[in-house]
Amino acid sequence: MIRLAAAVGLCLGLAAPGSAAMVQQAYGYSAPQPETPDAVLERCVRTLASNPTDFTSLICAGKSAVAVGDPSAAAGFFARADEVNPRSPLPQAGMGAVAVANGDARAAMPYFTRALQLGATAASIGADRGLAYDLMGMQTQAQADYRAALSSPDANEARRRLALSLAISGDRSGALQTLAPLAANRDPASGRARAFVLALTGDTSGAMAATDAAMPGSWSSAGPFLQRLAGLQPAQKAAAVNLGIFPDSSGASLASAAPSRSYPVPAYSTAPARSSVPTTDRLAGIDELLRASPAPAAPASPPVAQLPPPPAPRIAYNLPVARTTATSTAPRIWLQLASGTDPASFPAEFRRMKSRGPDVFEGIRGYVSSSPDRSRLLIGPFHSTGDARTFADDLEQININAFSWTNSPGDTIVPLDDAS
């Protein structure tokens, strides 16, 4: 999902040559000649126009939408795929990739955990979960995931990301050795990745020379960007070279917004319908950003990875309830874990439950619904009773009984930490 703009003169990631083949291999499509991700997306959407519940086409369209830089459209495809087959790990892995593409690494983790629970392998999610770890400044874990993904259809992308992660860790030699097989195969993106490796490890002159070798004439526009990389924090470096999210004096900035593009996404009855979704070509205006904001010696902004606490796992992609005061909420589907008259006992009870299955509860927050006669300890919200039931089945494996509960409009629901 590295997608850097022509204004910088550097392009890495799923939009690079070979990414279409990866999409085809991962989701069962093949063609005499490699297709571009745009072409794959259009073909999958044409199939969905006549068969909106074709699971393979939904997954293919979601993956392709991520590849062309449209995570919003991808989320709609993956959401529909999850409704069609909630026991498949592919929609969950896809939503994790969407969250990573949006720079929300912590929100991605519950999706990856759920994908593993449903049968995904570390290799199949490694390229995307590794990037999530990189965005949180956890380079050791990131590199382990990238290495696992070297045996997957994402191998070339995982190798490029591994090289960048090694460079972020200061291992220039290891990073360049990692890129060597791609360079030997004349992978165009490897030259651009090499430029980043050199810049990340402090060799700005070498980075600009490598940039000019990969894309002649681009060094002058790329120079300001490359000069700043070495001075960033590890998480900021990962966000900059992978997602185009670059910090300025007021915090992490999205470098630009490119013109919107339209995709004929079918208007499903329960999945988000989008007739026009923006691209995320996030470095299209990096020159303007750099000219407007001189590089500080030590960035005052916190690392990009310092994100809010993770939300509840959005298995069906509802927005999490985010409240600090008790308010009424629209009806949603939850899982009730406990009830009683004293919500002060819920935090300890929730900790005991989490201790039974830390992996199952990874990234999951508790909520409390209060009424005059009782309070309920909840997790969620879920898109459907089927999603809630699926998660309840997992809880049953660790001896936790839960059942579906739908709140009324007048019920008050607050995060567990605010209820005690």
N, C-alpha and C positions, 0 to 999 in steps of 0.2 A: 504493500500500500504506500510505498514511497513514491511520491508524485511531485517532482520539482519542475519549476516553470522555465520557459524559454528565456525569460528576463534574467534568470541567473545562469542560463546556459547549461543546466545540469538536469538530467532525467534519470531517476532510478526507480525500480519497483515494479509493481504489477502492470504498469503501462509500458514497461520496457519490452523489447522483443523477447519472445518466448513465453510471455504471460498468457497468451491465448492458448498455446499448447497446454499450459498448466491447467487452465480452466477445463479444457476438453478432457485431459487425462483424469482429472479429479472427479468429473461428473459424467463420464461415459460417452462423451461426444468425440467424434474424430472427423477429420476432413482431409482430402488429398493435399491441400496446402494449408499451413497454419492460418487461422483466422485472427483478425484483431479482436480485442475484447468487445469493441462496439458491435462488430458483426455477430459475435456469439450472442451478445445481449439481444440484438434485434431478432435473431433467429429463434431464441428461446421465447421471446415475447410473442412472436407470431404463433408459436405452438400454443402458448397460454391463451391466446385470443379464442381459439377453438376448444381448448380443454383447460380451463382455469385451475383445475386441481391436479394437473400433471406434476407430480412431486419432483421428478428429475429436472424438469424444465424450470420449476420454481427455484430449486437450489442453484442450477446453472445461471439463471438470471440474477439471483442474489450475488453470487460470486463475481459474475461479470460486472454488475453494477459497482461493486467495490473496486474492481480493477480499473474501471474508467473514471473513478473518483466521485461516485454518487452514493455515499453511504445511506442517505435518506431513502432513496429508491430501494437499495439493497435490504434495508430493514423491513420494508413492506413485503418483499418477496419472501424473506425468511420467516416473517410472521405468518404468512399464509401457509408456507411449507410446514410450519410447526402445527398448525391446525389440521393439515392433511395427515401428517404422521408424527404425533407427539412423542413416539418412542424412538425416533431416529435422532442420533447425535448431531446430524448435519445442520439443522436450523439453529441449534444452540451454539455450535462452533461458529456459524455464520454471524450470529448476533454478537458474539465475542469479537469477531473481526470488525464488525461495524463500530462497536464501542471503541476499539483501538484506533480505527481510522478517524474517529472524532476526537481523539486525544484523551478519552476517559478510561484510563487503564484500570482503575479500581472497579469500575462498573463492569468491565469485561470479565473479570475473574470468576464471578458466579456462573456465567455462561460456560466458560471453559470447564469448570468443575462439573457442571451438569452434563456437558458433552461427554466427559470421561465416564461419568456414572452410567450413561446410556450406551457406552461401548466404543467411544472414540479412543484412539491411541495417542500417546504423547507425540508421535511423529506427525500425525494428521493435524494437530493443533499447534505444533511447536513453532512454526514461523510466526504465527499471530500472537500466541501467548508469550513467546520470547520477546516480541516487541513491547507487549504490555509490561513485562518485567523491566525492560530497558527504560521505559518511560517512568517507572517508579524508582529508577536509580539502582536496580538490583541486577547488575551486569552478570554476576556469576550464574544466577538462575536463568537469565536470558540466554546466555551462551550454551547452557545445557539443553535448553529447549531447541535452539537453532541446530545444534548438533544432531538431536533426535530427528529433526525434520529433514536432514540431509538424505534420508532414505525415502522421502515422500515426493509426490509430484511437485511440491513447492521447493524442491532442492536448490535450484539456482537462486531463488529469492532468499531462502534461508541462508545460503552461503554468503550472499552480499550483506545481509543483516548481521550475520556472525562477524564478518570482517569489520563492519562499522562498530559493533559492540566491543570487539577486541581493541579497536583504536580508542574508543571512549575509555577503556580501562588502561590505556597507555601502552598496549602491546602492539607497536607498529610492525615488528617483524612477523608476529603471528597473523596479524591482519593481512599483510601483503601475501604471505604464504597461503592463506585461505582463499584469496582471490586468484591465485596462480592458475588453478584448473580452468576457471572461467576465461581468463585471459588467453590461455592456450587454445581454447575453443572459439576464440574471437568473439566472445560475448561483448556486445557494444557497451552494456551498462557497467562492465567491470572497470573500464577506464575511468568512468565518472566516479565509481565507488572508490577507486584508488586516489582520486583527487581529494575526496572527503577524508580518507584515512590519513593522508599527509597533513591536511589542514587540522584535523582533530588532534594530531600529535605534535603540532607546533611548527610544521614545515610549510609556511604559507607560500614561499617562493616555489617550492616543489609542487604544491597543490595547484597553483595558478598555471605552471607549466603543464602539468598533467591535464588540467581542464582545457587548455588551449590545444593540446594534442588530441583530446577526445572530441572537442567541438571547436574547431579553429575560429579565432576571433572573439571567443566568449570570456576570456580571462578578465577583461576590464570590468564587465558587469558583475562577474562572480567575485571579484577581488574583495570588496567590502564584506560580503557574506563570509568568505573563507577566512578573512583576517580575524573575525570575531569568534569563530568556533572554539578555538583552543582555550579561550578565557571563560567559557560557560561551565556551569555545573554539569555533572554527568547526565542527570535527567534532562536538563535543558539541551545538551548536545544531542541526545537521542531524539527529542522532539523536533529539533531544528533539521537534522539531516534525514529523518524519516517522514516527518509530517509537515515540515515547513512552518512549524510554530516557533517563532523567534521572540525572545524576551526583549522588552524595551524598558524604559525607566519606570513605567507604571505597571509592569507585569507582563505575563506571556501574551503575545499578540499574534493574531492571525494575519499573516502578511498581506493577504488580499482576498478579494472575492471576484472570481471570474464571472463572465456573463452566464446566465442560466441556460440550461439546455433542456429540451423536452424529450421524454421517452414515453412511448405509448403503453404505460403501465396499466393493465386491466383494473377496472374499478371493482374490486372484490367487495362482497357484502360485509366482511368483518376485518379485512386488512386495510391499512392506510391506502387510499387512492391518491395518486400524484400525477398530475398532468404536466407539471414543470418542476424540476428539482435542480438545485444549484450544483455546480461542480465544486470540488474542493481542491482546485489547483492553487495551493496555498502560498506559493512563492511568486505568484504572478506580479506582485507589486513590491518585491523585496528591495529593489533599488530605491523606491520612494520611501520605504520604511527606514532604510539605512541613512538616506540623506536627511530625513527629518529628525532622526534620533541618533546623535553621535554615540559611538560605542563607549560605555563607561568602563573604567579599569576593572571594577568588580561589580557585576550586576547587582543592583539593589533588590531586584525582584526575587521572590522565593523560587525554588526549582519548580518546573512545570509539574513534576510528579506529586507535589504537595496538594493533593486533591481532597475534597470533602470526604467524610466517612462513606463507605460503600453503601449504596442503596440495597433494598431487598432485591432478591433475584427476580428480574422481570421476565419470567419464563414466557409470558404472553405479551410482553412489551408494553404493559401499562406503565405510566409514570408513577414513581413511588410517592407515597404520602409524605410530605415534608412540612411538618408543623412544629412550632414551638409552644403554641397555646391550643387549648381544646376548642375545636370548631367542628361544625357538622360537615359531612362529606357526602358525595354522591354514592349510590350503592355500588359496592365492589365485592368481589369474591375473595375470601380469606381462608386460612386454616386456623382453627382454634386449637391451641395447645393446652390451655388451662382456663379455669374460671374461679371466681371467688369474690368475697366481699372486701378483701384487703389487697389492693394492687401493689402495696409496698413489698409483698412477698414475691412478686413476679420476677424481679431482676435475678434473685438467687435461684429461683426455679429455672429460669431461662439459661443461666450459666450451667446448671446441672445437666440440662438437656443437651446443650452444646458440647459438653465434655464427653457425651456418649458417642458423638460422631462429628468431630471437628471438620472433616472434609464435607459432610453433608450440609453443615451450617456455615460453611465459608462464605463470608460476605453478606450473610443474612441478618437483618435487623428485626427486633421485636417491636410490636406495637400494642397499645392497650386501648380497648373500647370500654367506655364507662357508661353505665345507666344507673338509675336510682337504686336498683336492687342488686346489681352485680357488675363485676368487671371481667373482661376477657383478655387473655394473653393471645396475641395473633401474630402470624407472619403472612406476608403477601404484599400487595394484592396480586391476584391471578386473573388471567384473561377469561378463563372458563372453568367450570367445575371439573372438566377433564384434566386440565393442567394441575388444579389443586389436588385431584385424586392421585395423579402421577407422583407428585411430591409426597403426599401422605403415604403412598406405598413405600417410598424410600425411608421415611421416618419409621415406618413399622419394622423395617429391617434392623433398626437400632432400638427397638422396644419403646418407641414413642407413639402413642395413640393420638391421632389428630382427625378432625372432621371439618368439612366445608361449612362456612358460615358467611352469609351475605348481610352486610350492614344495611340499615334503613337510612333514609336521608337525614333524619334527625340525630343519628348516633354521633358521638364524639370519639375521635380516634387520634391518638397522639403517639409519638415515638416512646418506647419503653423508658428511655432515660429521662424524659420529661414528665412521666407519670408517677414516679416514685417520690 
